[in-house]
Amino acid sequence: MKSLKLAYIFIICSLVCTSCKKFLDVQPESDVTKEQLFTTEEGFKEALNGVYTYCASRDLYGGNLTISNLDIMAQNYTLTDLNLQKIAAFNYTDQTLISKYDQIWTACYKAISNCNAMLEVIDEKKALFHDKNFELIKGEALTLRAYLHFDLLRMYAPSFKNNPGAAAIPYVTAVSIKSTPFSTVTVVLDKVIADLSAAKALLRNADPILSPGYIIGYPGKVYPDGTPEAKKATETNSSSLFLQNRRHRMNYYTVCGQLARVYLYKNDLPNSLQNAKEVIDAKKFPWTQSADFNNTNAEQRDKVFYPELITAWFVSQDNNQVDHFAALFTKNDAMYVPSITQKDLIYEKATVGADDWRRAQWFRDVPSSNNTGKAFLQKYTTNSSPLKNLHPTVTPGLRLSEVYYIAAEASFDSDPINATALVDTVRKHRGIGTPLPKNITRSEFIDKLVGEARKEFYGESQIFFMHKRLNRDIVNTNGLIYPASNSIFVSPIPVDEQAYRN
């Protein structure tokens, strides 16, 4: 298994948060050994922060797994580039696609290897840690390992609904030159759940986000007294950089939300609902206010519903990343751009979407006399420097709205009234006041739920996974139907790995 025979790779970097201060000055990457790095608590922190930074890079959630092929395959854009058209048409034999999926596979397992390097030695080093840092670091590393494996499963293997016994991916838990056998879809899901359950137990009594004093919101913003948001956010108040910005890391509620995702994928509705309700009932994540999302001052506008993000990947604001986002979405010759007509159809402008905040603020319409006007996505526009916007530049990892959607789907059969109310709650906080019909059938409900999720996850890749999990056809802008099947839903694994799966 050539591409999984990974050496220890440590990405030593700055803390993944709004500060660029490092915890520890360490030797250059090539000179740092396992023994040197894991002799102090600070070394474990550096290693963990390195995984976060790598995950937020363009190789993974700052690019390939958020704003790349998966979102193109969801048919969200009107494409003129021939190579992008091949992606949208699921042409998995194209060498460009093959190379991209090889890169993603390798990058995910590289990050997993770094998690495993920590997890292999952390128990024997427990005496190094102060306060609750052992539980935090081990819990976060387990969650990252599970999170990455789950996305590998969702990309490279048949869905649970389609074939739960199919050979899926290797679930790698050790750094070794020996090959890790492929596990079935069901076994991978069970291993993901085991890692997440262990992480949940560790973080339950250690994560600062669980404290009543941990207030989620915008850095530095103070609301007028008497408003529901009057309390000032405390996410950057800790004297320890490591304990700040818990939503830029794998926190306790990330684990709950990820368990809700995984159990839903496995069609275990009671456990999915239980974990989703734990996030919802905590009332930790406030809904974004209209005054923030629709602020007339673009630099003071919340572009991503920031308070609602359970987990977000902090994205570097260096020029390369800024230019990358602009080239994809906002420049006049941007690559990923829907037509105005396409965007308005997705957001149902003619009916319930007339007042949809997302349709109004996420896109900059440039009309054309020949009906080829374009809508440029503004979700990832970069903040001014110095920071003026309400929130840092992030890509979403898990949203409160998704947890509501999961709870709605998981509860529909037992309580359809509550299920529709959950979806209506999200719609209300997006400017849509029209409720779903109370006599809606399950089939109609799923249709509506997928439509709402497509609006919410635009430019984030999650809607592709929803189609796959539900085994739903994908329809392009021109009405061409791509029938639900492994031929569109299963990405090609590297050639070097194929013999090990068979």
PLY file of the C-alpha trace (Angstrom):
ply
format ascii 1.0
element vertex 502
property float x
property float y
property float z
element edge 501
property int vertex1
property int vertex2
end_header
0.00 0.00 0.00
2.46 2.52 -1.28
0.70 5.80 -0.56
-0.15 4.77 3.02
3.40 3.86 3.97
3.84 7.29 5.44
6.77 8.39 7.53
6.37 10.63 10.52
5.63 14.07 9.09
5.29 16.93 11.50
4.03 20.28 10.29
5.43 22.74 12.81
3.58 25.99 12.52
1.92 28.90 14.26
-1.20 28.53 16.36
-4.35 28.14 14.33
-6.20 31.25 15.46
-6.19 34.97 14.87
-2.81 35.34 16.52
0.39 34.44 14.72
2.33 33.91 17.98
3.96 30.51 18.31
3.87 28.46 21.45
7.40 27.32 21.12
10.42 27.95 18.96
11.38 24.58 17.57
13.99 23.24 15.23
13.33 23.30 11.48
10.86 20.67 10.33
13.50 18.39 8.86
15.44 18.33 12.13
12.56 17.59 14.50
12.30 13.97 15.59
9.47 12.18 17.33
11.55 11.92 20.49
12.30 15.65 20.58
8.78 16.80 19.79
6.97 14.66 22.34
9.13 15.36 25.37
7.03 18.37 26.44
3.41 19.41 26.53
4.29 22.26 24.21
5.59 19.77 21.66
2.23 18.00 21.59
0.50 21.35 21.18
2.77 22.25 18.27
2.11 18.92 16.57
-1.65 19.25 16.99
-1.66 22.84 15.77
0.32 21.67 12.76
-2.43 19.22 11.84
-5.04 21.98 12.05
-2.98 24.28 9.85
-2.47 21.52 7.29
-6.18 20.64 7.32
-7.04 24.30 6.70
-4.69 24.49 3.72
-5.71 24.26 0.08
-4.83 20.56 0.13
-7.84 19.87 2.35
-10.54 22.07 3.94
-9.15 25.41 2.79
-9.56 24.17 -0.77
-10.06 20.64 -2.09
-12.66 19.44 0.40
-14.70 22.64 0.58
-14.45 24.65 -2.63
-13.46 22.22 -5.34
-14.69 19.15 -7.22
-17.43 18.09 -4.80
-19.21 21.42 -5.12
-18.82 21.42 -8.90
-20.38 17.96 -9.01
-23.35 19.32 -7.09
-24.08 21.33 -10.27
-23.86 24.69 -8.50
-22.14 26.62 -11.30
-22.41 27.50 -14.97
-19.01 26.44 -16.24
-17.15 27.46 -19.39
-13.80 25.77 -18.68
-13.57 22.37 -20.40
-11.76 20.70 -17.50
-14.38 21.92 -15.03
-17.12 20.68 -17.31
-15.52 17.22 -17.18
-15.64 17.36 -13.40
-19.31 18.38 -13.44
-19.99 15.46 -15.81
-18.34 12.96 -13.41
-15.68 12.03 -15.94
-13.58 10.03 -13.49
-11.36 8.71 -16.28
-9.97 12.19 -16.92
-6.38 12.45 -15.75
-6.95 15.82 -14.08
-9.65 14.33 -11.88
-7.58 11.25 -11.15
-4.64 13.42 -10.06
-6.86 15.57 -7.82
-8.34 12.57 -6.03
-4.90 11.03 -5.61
-3.79 14.28 -3.95
-6.78 14.37 -1.61
-6.28 10.73 -0.61
-2.61 11.31 0.17
-3.27 14.59 2.02
-5.95 13.06 4.25
-3.77 10.13 5.22
-0.85 12.48 5.82
-2.96 14.39 8.35
-4.18 11.12 9.86
-0.58 9.95 10.21
0.24 13.05 12.22
-2.72 12.40 14.51
-1.58 8.81 14.97
1.94 9.91 15.84
0.52 11.82 18.81
-2.01 9.17 19.82
0.59 6.39 19.84
2.63 8.03 22.60
0.30 10.39 24.46
-0.89 7.94 27.11
2.65 7.12 28.23
3.41 10.85 28.37
0.35 11.81 30.43
2.50 13.11 33.31
3.76 15.94 31.04
0.37 17.64 30.87
-1.15 20.32 33.06
-4.79 21.00 33.91
-7.04 19.31 31.32
-4.63 19.56 28.40
-4.12 15.80 28.13
-7.85 15.25 27.65
-8.11 18.17 25.22
-5.19 17.13 23.01
-6.08 13.44 22.92
-9.76 14.21 22.38
-9.02 16.61 19.52
-6.58 14.20 17.86
-9.14 11.38 18.00
-11.81 13.66 16.56
-9.56 14.80 13.73
-8.71 11.20 12.90
-12.38 10.26 12.80
-13.39 13.40 10.88
-10.81 12.75 8.16
-11.61 9.05 7.82
-15.33 9.83 7.54
-14.75 12.22 4.66
-12.50 9.67 2.97
-15.32 7.14 3.34
-17.89 9.57 1.94
-15.73 10.19 -1.11
-14.05 6.90 -1.97
-16.52 4.18 -0.95
-20.12 3.26 -1.70
-22.64 4.73 0.71
-24.02 2.72 3.61
-27.46 2.85 1.98
-26.06 1.48 -1.28
-23.69 -1.24 0.00
-22.82 -1.43 3.72
-20.61 -4.48 3.21
-18.47 -3.07 0.39
-14.72 -2.75 0.79
-14.23 0.91 1.63
-10.98 2.45 2.88
-8.19 1.59 5.33
-8.88 2.91 8.84
-5.34 3.74 9.88
-4.57 3.94 13.59
-0.78 3.51 13.61
2.21 5.00 11.84
3.87 2.08 10.15
5.45 0.95 6.92
3.08 -2.02 7.00
-0.10 -1.90 4.96
-3.41 -1.30 6.67
-6.13 -3.58 5.26
-9.26 -2.05 3.76
-12.31 -2.20 6.01
-15.93 -2.42 4.91
-18.23 0.60 4.95
-19.90 -0.63 8.14
-16.61 -1.34 9.91
-15.22 2.09 9.03
-18.36 3.75 10.39
-18.06 1.71 13.60
-14.43 2.77 13.99
-15.31 6.41 13.38
-18.01 6.15 16.04
-15.58 4.50 18.47
-13.02 7.29 18.05
-15.67 9.99 18.39
-17.19 8.32 21.46
-13.78 8.16 23.12
-13.17 11.80 22.25
-16.56 12.80 23.63
-15.76 11.18 26.98
-12.41 12.98 27.14
-13.76 16.41 26.19
-16.89 16.25 28.33
-15.05 17.40 31.45
-12.21 19.29 29.79
-13.44 21.54 26.99
-13.73 25.23 27.93
-16.57 25.64 25.43
-18.84 23.82 27.89
-18.38 26.51 30.52
-21.33 28.92 30.95
-18.75 31.70 30.81
-17.64 30.73 27.31
-19.72 33.11 25.18
-19.73 32.65 21.41
-19.80 35.66 19.13
-17.75 38.16 17.18
-14.30 39.20 18.42
-14.61 42.58 20.12
-18.23 43.32 19.21
-20.48 44.66 21.96
-24.24 44.80 21.51
-26.44 47.36 23.29
-27.60 46.42 26.77
-31.02 44.86 26.81
-30.62 42.92 23.56
-30.40 39.11 23.55
-26.81 39.42 22.31
-25.67 41.92 24.93
-23.06 39.61 26.41
-19.64 40.13 24.89
-17.95 37.13 23.33
-15.26 35.53 25.48
-13.72 33.22 22.88
-10.37 35.01 22.94
-10.31 35.85 26.65
-8.21 32.96 27.93
-4.63 33.79 28.86
-3.66 30.55 27.12
-3.64 30.80 23.33
-4.25 27.07 23.26
-7.64 27.51 24.95
-8.86 30.36 22.77
-11.18 30.07 19.76
-12.47 26.61 20.54
-14.64 26.74 17.42
-11.48 26.81 15.30
-10.71 23.38 16.71
-12.44 20.03 17.25
-14.48 20.90 20.34
-17.04 18.95 22.38
-19.97 20.07 20.25
-18.05 19.20 17.09
-17.95 15.64 18.36
-21.69 15.64 19.05
-22.46 17.08 15.62
-20.09 14.69 13.87
-21.66 11.74 15.68
-25.06 12.98 14.50
-23.69 13.06 10.93
-22.15 9.60 11.14
-25.14 7.91 12.77
-27.43 9.45 10.14
-25.12 8.11 7.43
-25.49 4.69 9.06
-29.27 5.15 9.27
-29.16 4.91 13.06
-31.81 7.58 13.59
-32.19 7.44 17.41
-28.48 7.96 18.07
-28.26 10.60 15.35
-31.14 12.52 16.89
-29.77 12.19 20.41
-26.44 13.76 19.45
-28.05 16.47 17.33
-30.37 17.40 20.20
-27.40 17.72 22.55
-26.05 20.52 20.35
-29.45 22.16 19.85
-30.53 21.95 23.49
-27.25 23.43 24.72
-28.23 26.76 23.11
-24.52 27.56 22.94
-24.55 28.78 19.34
-26.66 31.93 18.75
-28.46 32.52 15.49
-26.90 35.28 13.40
-28.79 38.54 13.59
-30.10 40.26 10.47
-28.26 43.46 11.43
-24.96 41.58 11.23
-25.54 39.47 8.14
-27.25 42.25 6.17
-25.08 45.14 7.38
-24.87 47.84 4.70
-21.17 48.20 5.51
-19.63 45.22 3.71
-16.62 45.20 6.02
-18.93 44.84 9.02
-21.03 42.11 7.42
-21.03 38.55 8.68
-20.33 36.55 5.54
-20.73 33.01 6.88
-23.19 33.13 9.85
-20.13 33.03 12.09
-21.80 32.58 15.53
-23.56 29.48 14.20
-20.39 27.70 13.14
-19.76 24.78 15.48
-16.42 24.18 13.81
-14.60 26.31 11.26
-11.21 25.99 9.61
-9.15 29.14 10.16
-7.80 30.06 6.73
-4.51 31.83 6.19
-4.90 35.35 4.86
-1.69 35.30 2.87
-1.84 36.59 -0.68
-1.87 33.13 -2.24
-5.04 32.13 -0.40
-6.69 35.51 -0.97
-5.96 35.28 -4.69
-7.19 31.68 -4.76
-10.62 32.56 -3.36
-10.89 35.56 -5.66
-9.93 33.53 -8.74
-12.60 30.96 -7.97
-15.48 33.21 -6.96
-15.20 36.99 -7.14
-12.98 38.16 -10.00
-14.68 39.14 -13.26
-13.20 36.02 -14.86
-13.86 33.80 -11.82
-14.08 30.06 -12.49
-16.97 29.04 -10.20
-19.88 31.32 -11.08
-23.59 30.52 -11.48
-25.79 32.44 -13.85
-28.23 34.81 -12.16
-31.06 32.61 -13.38
-29.45 29.50 -11.92
-28.83 31.19 -8.58
-32.41 32.49 -8.41
-33.78 29.03 -9.15
-31.67 27.46 -6.41
-32.82 30.07 -3.91
-36.46 30.03 -5.12
-36.62 33.74 -5.78
-40.04 33.48 -7.41
-41.62 32.05 -4.24
-40.27 31.68 -0.70
-36.80 32.93 -1.59
-37.73 36.49 -2.42
-36.53 37.64 1.01
-33.80 35.02 1.52
-30.80 36.70 3.14
-28.39 34.33 1.43
-29.61 35.10 -2.06
-29.36 38.81 -1.32
-25.96 38.93 0.39
-23.97 35.93 -0.77
-24.00 37.00 -4.41
-23.05 40.04 -6.45
-25.20 40.04 -9.58
-23.76 41.38 -12.82
-26.68 41.44 -15.30
-26.28 41.10 -19.06
-28.52 42.15 -21.90
-28.41 38.68 -23.48
-29.59 36.86 -20.34
-26.13 35.53 -19.49
-25.72 37.57 -16.32
-23.49 36.17 -13.61
-23.78 35.94 -9.82
-20.43 36.14 -8.01
-20.24 34.38 -4.65
-19.17 36.67 -1.79
-19.08 34.13 1.04
-15.29 33.85 1.05
-14.30 37.43 0.33
-11.30 38.26 2.47
-11.40 40.75 5.28
-9.61 44.07 5.01
-6.26 44.51 6.69
-6.09 45.41 9.50
-9.04 43.21 10.45
-12.25 45.21 10.15
-14.80 42.53 9.49
-16.82 40.94 12.25
-15.10 37.61 11.91
-11.87 36.05 10.63
-11.68 34.26 7.28
-12.84 30.69 7.77
-14.34 27.82 5.83
-17.22 26.04 7.58
-16.62 22.61 9.08
-19.98 22.05 10.78
-22.95 24.39 11.01
-25.76 24.70 13.55
-28.19 24.66 10.62
-26.90 21.24 9.53
-27.52 19.89 13.01
-31.12 21.15 12.76
-31.47 19.44 9.37
-30.09 16.20 10.81
-32.48 16.34 13.76
-35.37 17.05 11.40
-34.61 14.10 9.13
-33.91 11.74 12.03
-37.20 12.64 13.75
-39.61 12.89 10.81
-40.99 9.35 11.04
-41.74 9.66 14.75
-42.69 13.34 14.94
-43.25 15.05 11.57
-44.64 18.20 13.16
-41.45 18.76 15.14
-39.34 17.85 12.10
-40.94 20.53 9.94
-40.65 23.00 12.82
-36.90 22.40 12.98
-36.51 23.19 9.28
-38.79 26.21 9.65
-36.53 27.50 12.44
-33.57 27.61 10.05
-35.71 29.19 7.33
-36.89 31.88 9.73
-33.28 32.80 10.51
-32.58 33.11 6.79
-35.45 35.53 6.14
-38.01 32.93 5.00
-41.24 33.22 6.98
-43.37 30.71 5.09
-43.63 27.43 7.04
-43.56 23.99 5.49
-46.95 22.28 5.13
-47.86 20.31 8.25
-49.39 17.51 6.19
-46.23 17.04 4.13
-45.32 13.48 3.12
-41.90 12.02 3.83
-40.93 12.14 0.16
-42.00 15.78 -0.11
-40.19 16.57 3.13
-36.91 15.10 1.88
-37.26 17.07 -1.35
-37.70 20.28 0.65
-34.91 19.41 3.05
-32.42 18.80 0.23
-33.45 22.07 -1.39
-32.93 23.99 1.84
-29.58 22.30 2.44
-28.40 23.19 -1.06
-29.03 26.87 -0.32
-27.28 26.68 3.03
-24.23 24.67 1.91
-23.60 26.56 -1.34
-19.85 26.62 -1.94
-19.15 24.15 0.90
-19.45 20.68 -0.74
-21.77 19.15 1.87
-24.78 18.88 -0.47
-22.97 16.34 -2.66
-22.59 14.07 0.35
-26.30 14.48 1.12
-27.25 13.30 -2.37
-24.94 10.33 -1.97
-26.24 9.34 1.46
-29.85 9.49 0.24
-28.99 7.89 -3.12
-30.64 10.79 -4.98
-30.18 11.68 -8.63
-28.22 14.84 -9.41
-29.70 17.21 -11.98
-27.65 19.83 -13.80
-28.67 23.33 -14.86
-30.00 22.15 -18.22
-32.12 19.40 -16.71
-29.72 16.56 -17.50
-30.13 13.83 -14.91
-27.14 11.95 -13.51
-28.80 8.85 -12.01
-27.78 7.97 -8.47
-25.16 5.24 -8.62
-21.60 4.40 -7.65
-20.50 5.69 -11.04
-21.08 9.27 -9.89
-20.81 8.95 -6.11
-17.58 6.94 -5.67
-14.33 8.75 -6.34
-11.40 6.78 -7.78
-8.78 5.64 -5.29
-5.10 5.80 -6.30
-3.98 3.06 -8.67
-1.41 1.87 -6.12
-4.24 1.13 -3.67
-6.68 -0.65 -5.96
-5.17 -4.11 -5.63
-5.45 -3.89 -1.82
-9.18 -3.14 -1.96
-9.98 -6.13 -4.20
0 1
1 2
2 3
3 4
4 5
5 6
6 7
7 8
8 9
9 10
10 11
11 12
12 13
13 14
14 15
15 16
16 17
17 18
18 19
19 20
20 21
21 22
22 23
23 24
24 25
25 26
26 27
27 28
28 29
29 30
30 31
31 32
32 33
33 34
34 35
35 36
36 37
37 38
38 39
39 40
40 41
41 42
42 43
43 44
44 45
45 46
46 47
47 48
48 49
49 50
50 51
51 52
52 53
53 54
54 55
55 56
56 57
57 58
58 59
59 60
60 61
61 62
62 63
63 64
64 65
65 66
66 67
67 68
68 69
69 70
70 71
71 72
72 73
73 74
74 75
75 76
76 77
77 78
78 79
79 80
80 81
81 82
82 83
83 84
84 85
85 86
86 87
87 88
88 89
89 90
90 91
91 92
92 93
93 94
94 95
95 96
96 97
97 98
98 99
99 100
100 101
101 102
102 103
103 104
104 105
105 106
106 107
107 108
108 109
109 110
110 111
111 112
112 113
113 114
114 115
115 116
116 117
117 118
118 119
119 120
120 121
121 122
122 123
123 124
124 125
125 126
126 127
127 128
128 129
129 130
130 131
131 132
132 133
133 134
134 135
135 136
136 137
137 138
138 139
139 140
140 141
141 142
142 143
143 144
144 145
145 146
146 147
147 148
148 149
149 150
150 151
151 152
152 153
153 154
154 155
155 156
156 157
157 158
158 159
159 160
160 161
161 162
162 163
163 164
164 165
165 166
166 167
167 168
168 169
169 170
170 171
171 172
172 173
173 174
174 175
175 176
176 177
177 178
178 179
179 180
180 181
181 182
182 183
183 184
184 185
185 186
186 187
187 188
188 189
189 190
190 191
191 192
192 193
193 194
194 195
195 196
196 197
197 198
198 199
199 200
200 201
201 202
202 203
203 204
204 205
205 206
206 207
207 208
208 209
209 210
210 211
211 212
212 213
213 214
214 215
215 216
216 217
217 218
218 219
219 220
220 221
221 222
222 223
223 224
224 225
225 226
226 227
227 228
228 229
229 230
230 231
231 232
232 233
233 234
234 235
235 236
236 237
237 238
238 239
239 240
240 241
241 242
242 243
243 244
244 245
245 246
246 247
247 248
248 249
249 250
250 251
251 252
252 253
253 254
254 255
255 256
256 257
257 258
258 259
259 260
260 261
261 262
262 263
263 264
264 265
265 266
266 267
267 268
268 269
269 270
270 271
271 272
272 273
273 274
274 275
275 276
276 277
277 278
278 279
279 280
280 281
281 282
282 283
283 284
284 285
285 286
286 287
287 288
288 289
289 290
290 291
291 292
292 293
293 294
294 295
295 296
296 297
297 298
298 299
299 300
300 301
301 302
302 303
303 304
304 305
305 306
306 307
307 308
308 309
309 310
310 311
311 312
312 313
313 314
314 315
315 316
316 317
317 318
318 319
319 320
320 321
321 322
322 323
323 324
324 325
325 326
326 327
327 328
328 329
329 330
330 331
331 332
332 333
333 334
334 335
335 336
336 337
337 338
338 339
339 340
340 341
341 342
342 343
343 344
344 345
345 346
346 347
347 348
348 349
349 350
350 351
351 352
352 353
353 354
354 355
355 356
356 357
357 358
358 359
359 360
360 361
361 362
362 363
363 364
364 365
365 366
366 367
367 368
368 369
369 370
370 371
371 372
372 373
373 374
374 375
375 376
376 377
377 378
378 379
379 380
380 381
381 382
382 383
383 384
384 385
385 386
386 387
387 388
388 389
389 390
390 391
391 392
392 393
393 394
394 395
395 396
396 397
397 398
398 399
399 400
400 401
401 402
402 403
403 404
404 405
405 406
406 407
407 408
408 409
409 410
410 411
411 412
412 413
413 414
414 415
415 416
416 417
417 418
418 419
419 420
420 421
421 422
422 423
423 424
424 425
425 426
426 427
427 428
428 429
429 430
430 431
431 432
432 433
433 434
434 435
435 436
436 437
437 438
438 439
439 440
440 441
441 442
442 443
443 444
444 445
445 446
446 447
447 448
448 449
449 450
450 451
451 452
452 453
453 454
454 455
455 456
456 457
457 458
458 459
459 460
460 461
461 462
462 463
463 464
464 465
465 466
466 467
467 468
468 469
469 470
470 471
471 472
472 473
473 474
474 475
475 476
476 477
477 478
478 479
479 480
480 481
481 482
482 483
483 484
484 485
485 486
486 487
487 488
488 489
489 490
490 491
491 492
492 493
493 494
494 495
495 496
496 497
497 498
498 499
499 500
500 501
